[in-house]
Amino acid sequence: MAKPTLNPPCPGWQEDLPISPLTPATISSLGAGSPNHISTTYLELSRQDMASRGVLLVLTLFILLLLISLQLFSFQRMAESLKANDLIGLFFDLVLVWIVAFGLRIDIAIPRDLPIRFNRSRQRIYAYNFNYRWWNPFERWRVNPVAYDWSQVRAERWKKRGATAQGALIIKWGVVLSIVEPGTNKVIDRFPLSTMGADEFAWAYICTYMQQGPSALPPPGPPHDHNDVPWYNLALRLAPKVKWPAEMDRESRTAP
């Protein structure tokens, strides 16, 4: 049985995917998706999850209305006397406040897309990452664009199993890109490539592009502007637009 080569391996590690200059054994495909942009200079892929954005916002607004109703109902009683039940109710209210804050932030604070660029001319990768801690929705969450040499990039396939409160089994999978120190297998950074999407097929697509260029890939679909979001998706409409740092934007889209 194969063992991970990176130190440390990603959580839920399943396998290390082939890296350049090896020819990927898996078919090159983005599934139902298409690149944001592809040319002889650079490839840009979306990491946007359109399906789930907006769901938490609706649920959060419902919980917010519930919280306001509970406060109006219990305000007078809590003012008259402070009992054990009131303390339990106060704790319950604080939990609801956290849920509301998290639900709002996770749906509207994350940018409309988290694109990733592969510059074939420069042999560099540029990722528009977003850092946040789910347990603290009250701090400032930040965009953290990063750039690395293509020679530092590795890919790992992962799978995780979990259960809901009702006992239902949940299985998630994806591919994470791991950045290693030059000449070593020591990981210095990690960020997702895809989750429950094209997975290793997308990695094969990227490797084929970086090694052979766009002519070796299937004809792409229409390009997509990641700031162009559906009018009916309130969460995406409120979310920040993608705005690369000017110097990184220029470098990532041009040849040396």
C-alpha positions in Angstrom: 0.0 0.0 0.0 1.3 3.4 -1.0 2.3 5.8 1.8 2.3 9.6 1.8 5.6 11.3 0.7 4.8 14.7 2.1 5.6 15.8 5.7 3.0 16.1 7.0 0.4 14.5 4.8 -3.0 16.3 4.4 -5.9 15.3 6.7 -7.8 12.4 5.2 -4.9 11.5 2.8 -5.8 9.0 0.2 -3.0 9.3 -2.4 -0.3 11.5 -3.8 -1.3 12.5 -7.4 1.3 12.5 -10.2 3.5 15.6 -10.4 5.3 17.3 -13.2 7.1 16.2 -15.3 5.2 12.9 -15.2 2.4 12.6 -17.7 -0.9 12.3 -15.8 -2.5 8.9 -16.1 -6.0 10.3 -15.5 -8.0 12.0 -18.2 -7.7 15.7 -18.2 -11.1 17.2 -17.5 -12.9 19.9 -15.4 -16.1 18.0 -15.4 -19.1 20.2 -16.0 -17.0 23.3 -15.4 -14.8 25.4 -17.7 -11.8 27.7 -17.1 -12.3 31.4 -16.2 -9.5 31.9 -18.7 -7.1 29.9 -20.8 -4.3 31.0 -23.2 -0.7 30.1 -24.0 0.3 32.4 -21.1 -1.9 31.4 -18.2 -4.8 29.3 -17.0 -7.3 30.5 -14.4 -9.7 28.1 -12.7 -12.6 28.9 -10.4 -12.9 27.5 -6.9 -16.4 29.0 -6.4 -19.1 26.9 -4.8 -22.3 28.4 -6.4 -24.6 25.7 -5.1 -24.3 26.4 -1.4 -23.9 30.2 -1.3 -27.0 31.9 -0.1 -28.5 28.9 1.9 -26.9 29.9 5.2 -27.9 33.5 4.7 -31.6 32.5 4.5 -31.3 30.3 7.5 -29.5 32.9 9.4 -32.1 35.6 8.7 -34.8 33.1 10.0 -32.8 32.5 13.2 -32.3 36.2 13.6 -36.1 36.8 13.5 -36.4 33.9 16.0 -33.8 35.5 18.3 -35.6 38.9 18.2 -38.9 37.3 19.0 -37.5 35.4 22.0 -35.9 38.6 23.3 -39.1 40.5 23.0 -41.0 37.7 24.7 -38.7 37.3 27.6 -37.4 40.8 28.2 -40.0 41.8 30.8 -39.8 38.5 32.7 -36.0 38.7 32.8 -36.2 42.3 34.1 -38.4 41.2 37.0 -36.4 38.3 38.3 -33.2 36.5 37.4 -33.7 32.7 37.8 -31.8 29.6 36.6 -34.1 29.3 33.6 -33.2 32.9 32.7 -29.5 32.0 32.8 -30.1 29.1 30.5 -32.1 31.3 28.2 -29.3 33.8 28.2 -26.8 31.1 27.2 -29.2 30.0 24.5 -29.4 33.5 23.2 -25.6 33.8 23.1 -25.4 30.6 21.1 -27.9 32.0 18.7 -25.9 35.2 18.4 -22.8 33.2 17.4 -24.8 31.2 14.9 -26.2 34.4 13.3 -22.8 36.0 13.2 -21.2 32.9 11.7 -24.0 32.4 9.2 -23.8 35.9 7.9 -20.0 36.1 7.7 -19.5 32.7 6.0 -22.0 33.5 3.3 -21.2 37.2 2.5 -17.6 37.8 3.8 -16.0 35.2 1.5 -15.3 36.7 -2.0 -17.4 35.8 -4.9 -14.7 33.4 -6.2 -11.3 32.2 -5.0 -9.6 31.8 -8.4 -6.3 30.1 -8.9 -3.9 30.9 -11.8 -1.3 28.8 -13.4 1.2 30.8 -15.5 2.9 28.5 -18.0 5.3 31.2 -19.2 6.6 32.0 -15.8 6.1 28.4 -14.4 4.4 30.0 -11.4 1.1 29.4 -9.5 -1.0 32.2 -8.0 -3.8 31.5 -5.6 -6.5 33.9 -4.3 -6.9 32.4 -0.9 -9.2 33.5 2.0 -8.3 32.8 5.6 -10.8 32.6 8.4 -11.5 30.8 11.6 -15.0 29.3 11.8 -15.2 29.5 15.5 -14.5 33.3 15.6 -16.9 35.1 13.3 -16.2 38.4 15.1 -12.6 38.9 13.9 -11.5 40.3 10.6 -11.3 37.6 7.9 -8.8 38.3 5.2 -7.9 37.6 1.6 -4.4 36.1 1.4 -3.1 35.9 -2.2 0.0 33.7 -2.6 2.5 32.9 -5.3 4.9 29.9 -5.7 7.0 28.2 -8.3 5.3 25.4 -10.1 8.2 23.1 -9.0 7.1 23.5 -5.4 3.5 22.3 -6.1 2.3 18.8 -5.1 -1.3 17.5 -5.1 -2.9 15.1 -2.6 -6.3 13.4 -2.9 -8.3 13.2 0.4 -11.5 11.8 1.7 -13.3 12.3 5.0 -16.2 10.6 6.7 -18.5 12.1 9.3 -22.0 11.9 10.7 -24.8 14.4 11.2 -26.6 14.9 14.4 -29.3 12.6 13.0 -26.8 9.9 12.4 -26.6 10.2 8.6 -23.2 9.4 7.1 -21.5 12.2 5.2 -18.5 11.6 2.9 -16.5 14.5 1.5 -13.6 14.3 -0.9 -11.3 16.6 -2.9 -7.8 17.5 -3.9 -5.5 19.8 -2.0 -2.4 21.6 -3.3 0.5 21.4 -1.0 3.6 23.7 -1.3 6.9 22.2 -0.3 10.3 23.8 0.5 12.5 23.6 -2.6 14.3 20.2 -2.8 12.3 18.7 0.1 9.0 17.1 1.0 8.4 19.5 3.9 5.0 21.3 3.4 5.0 25.0 4.0 1.5 25.9 2.7 -1.7 24.1 1.7 -4.9 25.3 0.0 -7.8 23.5 -1.8 -7.9 22.9 -5.5 -11.4 21.3 -5.5 -13.9 19.8 -3.1 -16.4 17.2 -4.3 -15.8 18.3 -7.9 -13.5 17.2 -10.8 -10.8 16.3 -8.3 -7.8 14.3 -9.8 -9.2 15.0 -13.3 -8.8 18.7 -12.7 -5.2 18.1 -11.5 -4.5 16.1 -14.7 -6.0 19.1 -16.7 -3.6 21.5 -14.9 -0.6 19.2 -15.4 -1.4 18.8 -19.1 -1.7 22.6 -19.5 1.6 23.3 -17.7 3.5 20.6 -19.6 2.0 20.8 -23.1 -0.1 24.0 -23.3 -3.7 24.6 -24.2 -3.6 22.8 -27.5 -3.4 19.5 -25.7 -6.6 20.1 -23.8 -10.3 19.7 -24.9 -11.8 22.9 -26.3 -12.9 25.0 -23.3 -16.4 26.3 -22.7 -17.2 30.0 -22.6 -15.0 31.9 -20.2 -16.6 33.0 -16.9 -16.2 36.3 -15.1 -16.1 35.4 -11.4 -17.6 38.8 -10.4 -20.6 38.2 -12.6 -23.0 36.5 -10.2 -26.8 35.7 -10.5 -29.1 38.6 -9.6 -31.2 36.3 -7.4 -28.3 35.1 -5.1 -28.2 37.8 -2.4 -25.2 36.3 -0.6 -23.0 36.5 -3.7 -24.3 40.0 -4.6 -23.2 41.1 -1.1 -19.9 39.3 -1.2 -16.7 41.2 -2.0 -15.6 41.2 -5.7 -12.3 39.5 -6.6 -9.6 42.1 -6.6 -6.0 40.8 -7.0 -3.1 43.0 -5.8 -2.1 45.1 -8.8 1.4 43.7 -9.1 0.4 40.1 -8.6 -2.4 40.5 -11.1 -0.1 41.9 -13.8 2.6 39.3 -13.2 0.2 36.3 -13.1 -1.4 37.3 -16.5 1.8 38.1 -18.4 4.9 36.4 -19.7 8.4 37.4 -18.4 
